Amino acid sequence: MQDIRETFREAWANALGSLNAAEQGAEKMIAKISAVGWLRPDELRQHARDIADLLQDQGKEFQDAIGHAVKRAASPFQLPTRVELDALRRRVDAIAARVEALTRVANEGEASQ
């Protein structure tokens, strides 16, 4: 079994790589904008949208890399997922409701005797 610390180190390295790529892309776009000099407002808005799109894409990749690394690191521990926990919570709530109903019926039966 791979050491969990090593798994997280790898995930962090991948995440930093993604973040670095995003920064480099943004710097290239900013350099382009600076090189052009005087821009029309519509050109400046387009470049700003391009930068925002790039950063959004890179942010998504960063989140995905961290999410996959956490899943890989947690998988040996067989931790339940949020969906599994929610399903279990619903089952426990249903059982609690049934026990409460049975308790009420039993109490009513004792009261009528």
C-alpha positions as CSV (number, residue, x, y, z in Angstrom):
1,M,0.0,0.0,0.0
2,Q,1.4,3.4,-1.0
3,D,2.1,5.7,1.9
4,I,-0.7,8.2,2.3
5,R,1.8,11.0,2.7
6,E,3.3,10.2,-0.7
7,T,-0.1,10.1,-2.3
8,F,-0.9,13.6,-1.0
9,R,2.6,14.8,-2.0
10,E,1.9,13.6,-5.5
11,A,-1.5,15.3,-5.5
12,W,0.0,18.5,-4.3
13,A,2.7,18.4,-6.9
14,N,0.1,17.8,-9.6
15,A,-2.1,20.7,-8.3
16,L,0.9,23.0,-8.2
17,G,1.7,22.1,-11.8
18,S,-1.8,22.9,-12.9
19,L,-1.7,26.2,-11.0
20,N,1.7,27.0,-12.5
21,A,0.4,26.3,-16.0
22,A,-2.6,28.6,-15.4
23,E,-0.3,31.4,-14.1
24,Q,1.9,31.0,-17.2
25,G,-1.0,31.2,-19.5
26,A,-2.4,34.3,-17.8
27,E,1.1,35.9,-18.0
28,K,1.3,35.2,-21.7
29,M,-2.1,36.8,-22.3
30,I,-1.2,39.8,-20.2
31,A,2.1,40.1,-22.2
32,K,0.0,40.0,-25.4
33,I,-2.2,42.8,-24.1
34,S,0.7,44.9,-23.0
35,A,2.5,44.4,-26.4
36,V,-0.5,45.6,-28.3
37,G,-0.4,48.9,-26.4
38,W,-3.6,50.8,-27.0
39,L,-6.6,48.5,-27.2
40,R,-10.2,49.3,-28.1
41,P,-12.6,48.6,-25.3
42,D,-14.1,45.5,-27.1
43,E,-10.6,44.1,-27.6
44,L,-9.7,44.6,-23.9
45,R,-13.0,42.9,-22.9
46,Q,-12.3,39.9,-25.1
47,H,-8.8,39.5,-23.7
48,A,-10.2,39.8,-20.2
49,R,-12.7,37.1,-21.0
50,D,-10.0,34.9,-22.5
51,I,-7.9,35.2,-19.3
52,A,-11.0,34.5,-17.1
53,D,-11.8,31.4,-19.2
54,L,-8.3,30.1,-18.9
55,L,-8.1,30.6,-15.2
56,Q,-11.5,29.0,-14.7
57,D,-10.5,26.0,-16.8
58,Q,-7.2,25.7,-14.8
59,G,-9.1,26.1,-11.5
60,K,-11.4,23.2,-12.5
61,E,-8.4,21.0,-13.4
62,F,-6.8,22.0,-10.0
63,Q,-10.0,21.0,-8.2
64,D,-10.3,17.7,-10.1
65,A,-6.6,16.8,-9.4
66,I,-7.1,17.4,-5.7
67,G,-10.4,15.4,-5.7
68,H,-8.9,12.4,-7.5
69,A,-5.9,12.4,-5.2
70,V,-8.0,12.5,-2.1
71,K,-10.2,9.6,-3.5
72,R,-7.0,7.6,-4.2
73,A,-5.6,8.3,-0.8
74,A,-8.9,7.4,1.0
75,S,-9.7,4.3,-1.0
76,P,-7.6,1.9,1.1
77,F,-9.6,3.0,4.1
78,Q,-13.0,2.2,2.4
79,L,-14.6,5.4,3.6
80,P,-18.2,5.8,2.7
81,T,-19.2,8.4,0.1
82,R,-21.5,11.3,0.8
83,V,-24.2,9.4,-1.2
84,E,-23.8,6.3,0.9
85,L,-23.9,8.3,4.1
86,D,-27.1,10.1,2.9
87,A,-28.7,6.8,2.1
88,L,-27.8,5.4,5.5
89,R,-29.1,8.6,7.2
90,R,-32.5,8.1,5.4
91,R,-32.6,4.5,6.5
92,V,-31.9,5.4,10.1
93,D,-34.5,8.1,10.0
94,A,-37.1,5.6,8.6
95,I,-36.2,3.1,11.3
96,A,-36.4,5.7,14.0
97,A,-39.9,6.7,12.7
98,R,-41.0,3.1,12.8
99,V,-39.7,2.6,16.3
100,E,-41.4,5.8,17.5
101,A,-44.7,4.6,15.9
102,L,-44.4,1.2,17.6
103,T,-43.6,2.9,20.9
104,R,-46.7,5.0,20.5
105,V,-48.9,2.0,19.7
106,A,-47.4,0.1,22.7
107,N,-48.0,3.1,25.0
108,E,-51.6,3.4,23.8
109,G,-52.1,-0.3,24.4
110,E,-50.8,0.0,28.0
111,A,-52.9,3.1,28.6
112,S,-56.1,1.3,27.5
113,Q,-55.6,-1.6,29.9
